[in-house]
Amino acid sequence: MTFPNGFIWGAATSAYQIEGAAGDDGRGPSIWDEFCRRPGAVRQGASGDIACDHYHRFRHDVALMQGLGLQAYRFSISWPRVLPCGMGAVNEAGLDFYDRLTDGLLASGITPYVTLYHWDYPLALHRFGGWLHPESSDWFARYAEVIADRLSDRVRHWITFNEPQIFVGFGYQDGTHAPGQKLELSKILTIGHNVLLAHGKAVQVVRSRSRSTPAIGYALSVSPVAVPATESEDDIQAARRAFFAPSRPLSINNSWWTDPVVLGHYPEDGLALFEKDLPSMGKDDLRTICQPLDFLGLNVYFGETYRAGADGAPEVVPFAPDHERTSFNWPVAPESLYWASKFYAERYNLPLIISENGMAAHDTVSPDGAVHDPQRIDFLKRYLREVQRACAEGVDVCGYFVWSLLDNFEWAEGYCQRFGIVHVDYPAQQRTIKDSGLWYKKVIATNGAIL
């Protein structure tokens, strides 16, 4: 069985994780530049100062993508690279880089998917109030204008935010990601609301200013996916309830971050739960947030299993102690891709793209010069079969982006986790396509028939 005709096969990265060149050509500092200099914040004191040096090596990386047969490449724009202070003067050198990258992709037959925000918030704006500032959504809209005006004659596919619940929850509530704050819930909810407003305004900007017909989406982290223990209706309903329950921590809360964007309202049970901490909202805020979208992006890595308890309430079924896990200690759960797609399609009725999926492993270059990663091939094969299953049942999944093209800077984990289908020797900046990359090339060439 193959995937639907026109299914898009791609790979994904983000700016801070691969570009490097942190101080080059007028780029301003981001909150991650500052966070990485905080003692103990990032494993082994690592930073994205150099990362994969993609800024200087992008032509070679595009050639790698072409060699792999990628049909699409999802990358993010570094906001402080194009607007060093977050607003005001535009850095033409930064925009020129994304011009050259876009042109290189198109010349190689690869469709660019541009993510406007993947966590590298301009430090100058953060010091001016950041996402708590009442004008923060307007700052983001002006940034979106700059990018749309420059790239929309060639870029048609856009994603406003990557995993808002993660950068808000980990960056401002848990303090484990940049900017490393631990704010009270009322401020977290205000930040979240401002981010959703920024999303809506960015959609308006891209639609109104694009010089080609845009396809606009929004990418969410949906892990851990609630997976039913069996396919009984009771267990499926229990998993569905757990998956969209607003009582989940905000960093893994699906309904709070998606209902306003797609349905035009916050979930009622969430409003009741957070009542005393809710931010003040303008009468038109939800109308601004809820803009027509062309797709939703789902970033899926793992799941947890639920069954219906005695009263039908969701009940977690623990994994066995020896359950297979990645080097990140995430449980391998291929069926999470099927259920995430199915549950999101039911609730939101939008086309879906798997905007991230992959696994971390401790990959090394073997004496034969190759990087043998059979565990990743097995992982991707099992997960992709679940996408195939969803498509066969009529779920509108129209693309898949493996995370990641390159081994890269994995946020607070530094360089200790390798997600790439291409190995990076960081000191030498040497790229080696892993066995999984060669296998993925065959998947693409056969539209999934080899699965």
DAJO-V170920 format. One line per field, one symbol per residue. phi: phi as a letter, one per 30 degrees, with the letter a starting at -180 (. if undefined). burial: # if it has 24 or more other C-alpha atoms within 12 Angstrom, else .. A space follows every 50 residues. Layout:
phi: ???
burial: ???
//
This chain:
phi: .cdeeieccbbbbbeddbdihdcchidddcddedddcdeidbeiidacec hchdeccdddddddedddiecbbcbccdeddcbecjaiddcdddddeded dedddddcicddcccdbbicdddddedckhddddcdddedddddeedddd cddbcccbbdbchedddddddbcdicbddicbcdeeddddeeddddddee ddddddddcdcbddccbaccdccdddcddbcddddddddddddcddddee dbcdddcceddcciaddddddddcedcdddbddcedddddceccaccccb babbcbbddeciddbdcdddecddbdddidddbedddddddddddddchb ebbddaalbdacdbddedicccbdddededdddddddeddddcjddccab bdcbeceadchddicdcccdcbdcdddchccbddedddddededdchidd d
burial: ..##..################....###########...##...##### ########..##.###.####################..##..##.#### ##.###.#.#################...###.#.#############.# ##.############################...#.############## #######.##...################.....############.### #################..#...#..........################ ########.....###........##...################..#.# ##############......###.#################...###### ##########################..#.###########.###.##.. #
//
